[in-house]
Amino acid sequence: MDTHKPLREDQYYEELESLRQEVAALRNAQAAFEAQRELLAKVVAMARSPEQEEMLKITLEEALHVCCKLTGAETGSLFLLNSQGVVTDSILTQKTTAKDTRSKLIGSVLDKGLAGWVNRHREIGLITDTIEDDRWLQLPNQPYTVRSALAVPILKEEVLLGILTLLHSEPHCFNWEIANLMQKTANEIALVLENAELYAKLEESYNFLDQAKQEIEAYSQALDYELEKGRQIQRDFLPEDLPKLSDWEIAACFYPARQVAGDFYDSFMLPGGYVGLVIADVCDKGVGAALFMALFRSLIRIFSGQTNLCSVTILGDEEVLNGVTDVQMSSNLEQAQALKAVGLINNYIAQQHAQMSMFATLFFGVLDPKTGIVNYVNGGHEPLFIIDSQGVKATLKPTGPAVGMMPHMKFKVQQVQLAPGDILIGYTDGVTEARAPDNKLFTSQRLLSLFQPPPASASQLLEWIKTNLFAYMDNAPQFDDITMLAVQRLENNQ
């Protein structure tokens, strides 16, 4: 027995309509999927495109075209807004009137008609018949008839990025199913705009960074050029030629850690045939130390009497130095006057440049090449050594504080005599504090070990130290300036 009852005609048409709606829904879903796929492809293409602004325009035009095709709209428009609701750009499907209309819209605020309603309410505006809906604003000289209108907000959270408007000349062309589909499409457009904004900001940041990089490179090149000039000027402050004396050898080496340095050495002739011997290390590093290096070097030459100003020899307070009589210098008055330079420099730096807190460790010796006697002041500098055939013969330790720390400091004068074959070696702490790749220091002990057996000459001694020092450092960075000064009384001076 057949239990199926035949459908009534009304039931048949109801099921047929239901199937038709399901098919329509599937087609709409497929169309929505295709629309979103096309938009996503445009987003990807825009992300890869160097012409981002042009690509964004093409993407939005394509999105508007897809929306018209999907909804059956005859015309459409897409308005882009800034945070104040002002139209910044518009895309219209009516190419013939687009240019004129677009120029009128740019810079305006959408506060009237359906677009104005959506702007205020942030909701979908659906008009099934413009004749029956007061939200529609009929403009004079309207170029085309509009009976159906759909306006969809393009939102990023609560921020209105734009409005998508679709129009048709027949009533009841749009419904809420289409409106909801267009809202999903508008969300995709919002993603496109958001990505475009992010890429624009990123591009702006890249441009800013690139410009900043170019400016930094230009500044760095200019700074390198100025530092190179400073290095050359500083090199000129060092003696181009050391004094050449019968039966004496004076040698020096200088390796700055940077383009400019705070170390310096000097040797120059003084009145009476004496020889000034200087090695010093200005505190700190860089340009400031280099400037004070030049100041110290100039002052020691002037105050020692090596240079006279207006034919007047600069003399100092009789009590600038303490201990002059301790070494019976009454017969070496010119040496005593020269050594007063240390006290005068100390007072000048401490008084005139106290705010800079700059000072230097400084050894200043005055050599009598006839006798081999060296009267000296060691202002807080590394000990100097006198080396003979047996090794270290004497150590010239500090006789006063670093120069320039406080005014009216006392600096004791000491005296030694170099015998034939003796070598006087001075250095800065860049030698003993040089570091190996494992960060271990070179140390004074390692330096002293190089003095036994002693090299045959002052220049060979410096070369021997330099070879061992740089081999020890290997590829480790040089943290401090390396400066050495050596003086030898040759064997044939009897």
Helices and strands as residue ranges (DSSP letters): H 9-48, H 52-71, E 75-81, E 87-92, H 95-105, H 113-121, E 125-127, G 130-132, E 148-156, E 159-168, H 176-237, E 248-255, E 263-270, G 271-273, E 274-282, H 286-303, G 324-327, H 333-352, G 354-356, E 360-368, E 373-379, E 384-388, E 391-396, E 414-417, E 423-427, H 429-432, H 444-449, H 458-473, E 482-489
